[in-house]
Amino acid sequence: MDGKDASPRDAIDEMHRYRDAILYRRGDTILQQPNRRETIGAYVLFPGRSGNRSYEYKEKCEIENIGAIPLLPGEDGEAKLLSFIQTIVTKRSPNEHLGKVIPTRGTTVVIGTADMEYVIVGYCKSPEHWQWIQSNNKYNMRIDDKNGTVLGVPNLLYAKYVLIHSEREPNTNKLFEIKPYSAQLCSRKKLLESGYPSDDSAKNSPNANGHYLIVSLSPVDKNNQLSGKLFDVSKLEGYKSGRQSGKTFVTTINDLEKSIIS
């Protein structure tokens, strides 16, 4: 109708079941709290045309966080998908994003307490990468990496700090504050145009034309008790050794304080 394809209705229903089936885990154990979940939405991508609408059931998306997004080669679906993701990741606060969400019967939507501050633990792949970070006061994270999008990392979008380490520097004092409301999506092409170091080995990768989540950085206030501290990243829960050491994860300020070396 109206030049727009429709997604299968049962696919929408399946998203309800999929969302409700994902439970909060700590380590390998599902917490014995039947109503505790961190997933509040689920969307299906389908090969169709969007017509005049960005995504199907827009009103239901805003209230239930369930919907279908058309994605067909040669159409404008990719641009609309990125616009939709941009809308989510740039919400000014969890409350703004969850303001219209209706909880499942018997549950409530609970946002982390004000004293719970999160830290993105990121990886710097080379001296050239570090130079780009310093010059632009930004940090980049892939959202379409073969190992999984960083948008699925719990609490990443609510983080206040970024701690950057590298293979040569597992112990690091490179702690930055994330500027409020600075998160934005960026294509690889635009990133390279900003002077980001090109990796020739990635040109033939399936993600060669990928996208990134970019946050702007500022120095940690000198009066902050974490300013100038040296942290042992390997002591943080979520850190993986070997080839997985560069994987982005999120920790809390409390756990970060426990990793202080000096």
N, C-alpha and C positions, 0 to 999 in steps of 0.2 A: 504493500500500500504506500502511496505517496513516494515511490522510489526508494522505499526502505525495506530491507529484509528483516524478518523476525527470527529471533533465536528460539529453539525448541523450549516449550514451556517446562518440560521435565528437567531441562538443564538448569533453569532457575531454581526449581524445587530441590535439585541435587545440591546446589550451593548452600541452601539452608542446612541440609544434613551435614555437609562437609564442614561448614563453619562450627556447628555445634559439637562436632566430634573431636575437635582439636582441643586437648587439655593442656594446662600449664605443667611443664616438667622441670624438675631440678635434678640434674644428672640423669640417671636412668630410671628414676622412680617417679611415677605419677603421684602428685600430692593427693592425700586423702581429703580433698575438699571438692565435692562433686560439682559445685557451682563456680569454681575458680577457672576462668579462661582468660587468655590474653588476645584471642581472636574475636574481633567484633564485626568483621565483614568478609564477604567472598564474592568474587566476580568471575564470570565465564567469558572468554574471548571466543567469538564465533566468526566464520567466514561470511560476512555479509556487508551490505551497504547501510550507512547510517541515515541517509536522507537528510532531513533538517534537524535531526536530534543527535546530540553528542553520544548518548547511550540510552538504552531502553529503560523504561520504568524509572525515569529520573526521580519522581517523587518517592518511590519505594527505596531507591538508592540512598536518598538523604535520610530517610527514617529508619530503614531496616539494614542499610549497608549491604544489600544484596542486589545484584544486577547483571546485565549482559552488555558487553562492549564489542561493537563490530570491528573486525580487523581483516581487511581484504586487500591483497596486493593491487596497486594501481589506484586505490581509493584514498580518502583522507583519514582513514581509521587510525593510523599510527600517530598522526598529529593530535587527534582527539584523545587518544589513549594517554599520550604524554601530558596533555593539558589536564586530564582528569587526575593523573598522579600528582602533577604539580599542585593542583588544588588541595590535595590531601597533605602533602609534605610541607606545604607552606602555611598551614593553619597556625594561627598565632599561639594557640595553647590547646592542650587536650580537651579542655572544656568547650572550646569553640568547635572542635571537630565532633564531639560527642553530644553537643547540645540538643540535637533532634532525635538521637537514637533512642528507640524504645527497647528496654531490656526484655529478654525472654522471660516468660512467666516463671516466677519463683526466684528470679535473680535480680541483682542490681549492678549498675555500672560503677565501678570504683576506680578512681585515678590515684596514682601514687601520692603519698603524703608530701607536704611541702619540704620536709627535711631530707627527702630522698633525692639526691643529686646523682646524675649519671655521667659517665665518662666513656667516650668512644676511644678505644685503643686501636690506633691505625698504624699502618706500615709504610715506611719510606723505602722505595725500591733501589734508589741510587743517589749519588751526590747531586746529579743533575735534577732529580726529582725534589730533593731537599732545597736546592737553589730556587726552583720554581715556587715551592711553598713559601719560602721566605720573601721572594720578590712580590708575590701576589697576595700574601696573607690569606691564603685559601688552602683548604684540604679537599681532595677529591676521592670519591669512592664509587666503584662500578656498581651499576644497578642491574646489569645483565650478564654478570660473570657466570662461567660454566659451573662454578662451585656454589652458585646461589646468589640471589640478589641481596644487597645489604638492607633493602627495605624490609626484609623479613627478620632482621636482627631485633630481638625484643628491646624496647626502650631507646633505640638509636635516635629516633626522631625527637625525643625529649631530652637528649643529652645536653649538658651545659659546658662540657670540656672535651678537648681532644688531647690524648697523649700519643706522641709519635715515637716509634722505635724502628730499628732496622736490624738487618742480619749482623752488621758490624757493631751495632750498639744496642744489645738487648737490655742493658741498664741505661735509662734515659732520664733527662730532666726537661725534655721538650713537651711541656704542658701548656696548653693554650685555652682561652675561653672562646666559646662559639658566640659570635655576635647574634643577638636575638633576631629572629625572623629572617635570617640570611640564607636559609636553605633554598637551593634552586636546582633545576635539572639542566644539564648541558650535554650537547652532542660531542662526540670525539673530535669532529672537525673543528668545532668552535674552541674546544680545549687546546688543540694543537695550534690554532691561530693565536692563542694567548701566550705562546712560547713554551707550552708543555713539551717535555722531551719525548721525541718519537722513538718508539721501539720497533725497529724494522722487522723483527721476528714476529710481530703481532699483525703485520699487514695481511697475511693470509689466514688469520684466525677468523672463526665464525663471528667473533665479537669485534672485528676490525672497525665496524661502523657503530659501535655501541654508544651507550649513554652513561652519564655520571651524575651522582648527587654531589653538589659542591656546597661547602659551608665556609663562611668568612671567619677569620681568626683575629683575636686580639691578645696582647700579652696578659698574663695573670697578674692581677693587682699585687703590688709588692707587700701589701699588708695581709694578703692571703697566706694562711699557714702552710699552704702547699707550694708557694713560690720558691723556686730555686732548689727544691728537693730532688733527690735522685731516686728513681723507682726501679725495682726489679720486676720487669714485665712477666717473667716466667713464674712468678709467685701468684699471679692473678688467676682466679677461676675463669675459665674460658680460653686461656692461652693454650695453644697446641704447638708442640715442638716439631722440628724437622721441616718438611716441605709445607706444612700447614701453618708455620709460624707467622706468615704474612696475612693470615685471615683476620678480617675486622671483627671485633666483638665489643661488647659493652660491659662495663663494670660499674660499681658504685663508688662514691667518694670514700665510704667507710672501708671498703676492701682495698682501695688505692692507698689509703693511709697505712694499711698493714704491710704494703710492699715497699715502704720507704727504707732505703739503705742509709742515707745520710742527708 
